[in-house]
Amino acid sequence: MRRLIIVGASGLIGREFFTLARRLGREVIGTCCGREQPGLRRLDLRCQPLRSVVPDLNADDVVCLLAAYSNPAWIFSHPEEAARLNLTATKGVIAEVHQVGGRLVYMSSVEVFDGETGGYDESATPRPLNLYGRMKHEIEGYLTGLGGRHTIVRTGWNVGWDIDHRCVVALTYETLLRPNARMAQDNTFSLIDVRDTAQGLLRLCDEEGLPICHLAGAPPVRRLELAALIKATSRFGEEMAYQTVPFREIPYSEPRGRSNHLDNRLAIDRLGLTFREPEAIIREKVVLLDECRHIA
């Protein structure tokens, strides 16, 4: 089996993917930057090439590029710093892998779409609304222009099981506990268990011939449904209240997609993947959040 190199193995998706690969006996190298962890090699892409920590990078390797700034609001406020990693450094890694003839799996985002219709499949035309989405779209174009062996992976909101990692369930939970909470009645999105994302990435590493693949749960989640389920599940539900408003009344630093959910049929049909039901993911996460709040 080919060696896996996970660039960004300490993040929400990367940590789960790295753990899964090692558990299954795969030869895997993981890198980290800000979150140093045992078993990972420290790599700051902004000032180090990939080959500084993987000197024998070669054509048989599959490099999974997960390292990036991903908070749209932070990126909007720090555009130059974000571009150093999300654009310049990312292109540098891609060029290194392309030079040796290796294969690259690149983690993009649903934010490359405008969120007008939802249900985007792999053939849909990207129209990003915000800087984060435009950066992801630029890298997608860079990869396509280079050619070579690559797969672009798009995903929606990943829900993880480390309390330190942020997700849409945790953010909505916290919002509901604050006064004057508002929930958009016309906002939909994809939600996926990070463990399913890790399984999908592993299969994509072994599957050539897919230039783009969407890893996302189904059916899409409505923000109001998420809020209602959190309130009904949480032991602190009586403290939660919210006002229902149109999505256009929710303040963001930049435009965001109103109906940004992905079509996952290719991943199911081609890769044989199954995705956990969003309701089960939400309920499990709320139990974890309740426990952490109770202890605190």
N, C-alpha and C positions, 0 to 999 in steps of 0.2 A: 504494500500500500504506500501511497505517496506521503511524504512528510507534510505536515500542516504547520504553517507559521501564522500565528494569530497576532496581528499587530493591534494592540488595544485589548489585551486579555484581562484587564482589571476592571473594565466597565461592566455595566448591567448585562449586556449580551455577551461580551467577551469572556467574562468570568464563567458564566454558565456553559459556554461553548468549550472553553479550555478544560473545565472539569469533566464534561461529558467525554471529550476526546481521550483524555487520560484514562478515565474509567474503562473505556472500551479498548484500551491497549494500543491506541494509535501513537505513532511517533509525532510529537507535537512540541513546538517551541512557542512560548507566549512572551509578549513584551508588555511592559507597563511604563508609565511615566510618573504621574502624580500620586497614584496609589500603589506603592511598592508592596509586593506580596512574595512570599516564599515560592520558589520555583519559576519565577518570571525574570526575564532579562530586562534591565532598565534601558529604555530607548526614548530619547526626546527627538522626534522627527523634525522639529524646527531647527535643530543644529547637528543632527547625526544622520548619516545614511543608514538604511536597513542593514547593509553589509558590515557595518561596524559591530553588530552583534550577531549577525548570521553571515560570516565570511565565506561560507561555502554555498551560498544561495545558487540554485541551479535550476535547470529546465524541468526537473522532476518535482519541484516544490509547488505547493498550492499556498499562496499567500492570501490570507483573509484580512482585508483592511477595514478595521472597525474603529480605529482611533479618529476622533473628531470632536469638535465642540458641537453640541446638539441643542442647546437651549436658545430658541429663536430670539427671545427678548435680550439675552446676554449678547448674542452675536450682533444684533442691531445696535447695541450700545458700545460694542468693541469691534468694529468692522475690520480694522487693520490687524489686530491680534488674531481674530478668527480666521482671516484670510491666510495668515502665515501657516496655520495648521491645515485648515480645510481645503486650501487651494495649493499653495506653493509646496508645502511638505508632502501633501498627498500626491501631487503630480510627480514629485521626486521618487517616491516609492514605486509608483506605477512604472516610471521609466526604468528603474532598476530591474524590476521583474520582467518587463518587456525585453530589456537588453539581453537577459540570460535565457529568454524563451520560456519562462515559467508561466504558471496560470494564476490569475488574480480574481478573487471574489470580493467585490466592493459593496459595502453597505450604504445604500442610498436611503431615500425616505419618501413617504407619501407627500411630503411637502413640495415635491416637484410639480404637483397638480394644483389647480385653482379652486378645487372644492365646490364647483358649481353643480355638478351632477352626481358625484360619487360612483362607486362601483367600477373603478378604473381597472382595466386589465393591462397586460403587458404591452399591448399595441396602442394604448391611449397616448395622446400627445401631451407632453408636459407643458404647463403654463404656470410657473411658480409665482407666488404672490409676495414672498418675503425674501430677505437676504439669505437666510439659511437654505431655502429651497433653490434659490438661484445658484448658490455655491454647489449644491448637490447636482443640479442640472448641468453646470459647467463641467464637473468631473465626469459625468455620464458622457457628455459630448467628447471630452478629451479621450476617454477610453475607446469610444466608437471610432474616433479618428485614427487612433494608433493601430486599431485592429488587434491581432493577436488573440490569445486565449484568455477570455474573461467572462465573468457573469456579474451583472448588476442586480443587486437584491434590494427590493423596496419593502419596507414594513411600516406598520402603524405604531400605535402605543403598545409598548411591551410592559408587561406587569412582572416584576421580579419579587423575590422572596427574601431579599436582604433589606432590612428596614432603612438602610442608609441610601438606597437608590430610589429616586423619585419616579412616580408613574401617575397616570391620569386618575386612578382610583384613590391614591393617597392625596393627591392635590384636591380632588373633589371632596373627599372626606374632611380635609382641613378647612376648606372653604365653607362647608355646611356647618361647621362648629363656630364660625365667625358671624357676627351680626351683619344683617343686610346682604346675605348671600343671594346671588342671582344665578339662575340656570337657564340656558338657552333652549327654547322649545324646538328649534329647527336645526340643531347641531348633531351630526352623526359622524362616527369615526370607527376605525378598526381597532380591535383590542386583541392581544395575543399573549399567552403565557410564554415567558422567556424560555422555558424548557422546550416548548414547541419550536421556537425560533432556532435554538441550538440544534435540535434534531434536523431541521430543515437545512441549516448551513452545512452540517456534516454530510448530508446526502448530496447537496450541491457541489461540495468539494470532490465527490466521487462521480459526478455526472457532468460530462462535457456536452456542449451543443445547445445550452440554454443561455442566450445572451442577456435575458432579463427574466427574473422570477419574483413573484410577489409572495411574501410570507405574511399571512394575516389571518386572523380568526373570522368567523362568520356565525350568525348574521351580524350586520353592523350594529353598533350600540348607539342609542340616542342618549344625549346628555340627561334629559329628564328621567329616562328609565334608570340610568346609572345612579342619579341622585336618590330616586325613590327606593331603589334596592339597597343602597348604602344605609339609608335612614331606617328601612325595615329590618335590616340584618344587625345593625350595630346595637350594642347594649346602651349606647349613648344617643340613640335615635331621638329620644324626647328632647334633647338639647339642639337638635338640628331643624332648621327651617330655611325656606328659600322662596324667592319670588320668581315666577316664570316670565321670561322676557324674550324678545327676538334676538337672534345671534348678533345682529348688527349693533345692539346696545351693549354688548360685552366689550370692554375696552382692551385693546391690544396695542403694542407699540407699532406694529405693522399689520397689514391685512392678513387674515388667516382663512383657511378653507372652511366653509360652512359644512359641506358634506364630503369629507375627505376619508372615504373608506375604499378598500381595495378588493378586487376580485381575486380569489385564491384558487380558482378551479385548475389552473395549470399545475400548481404545486400538488394538488390532490391527484390529478390524473397522471401526470408525468412522473412525479416522485413518490407517489403512494403515501403521502403524508396525511395525517389526521390532526385536527385542531380541536383543542378543548373548548367547550361551550363557554361563551363570555360570562353567563350568569354564575357558573361554578367558579370561575376565576375571581369574579368580584366578591362573592361570598367568602371565599378562602382568604382573600386579601383583607377584607374588613375584620375578620376574626383576628388576624395578625395585628392589624392597626389598633384594635380595641385592647388587645393584650398589652401592647407597648404603651398605650396611653394609661392603662390601669396601673402598670408598674411605675410609670413616671409620676 
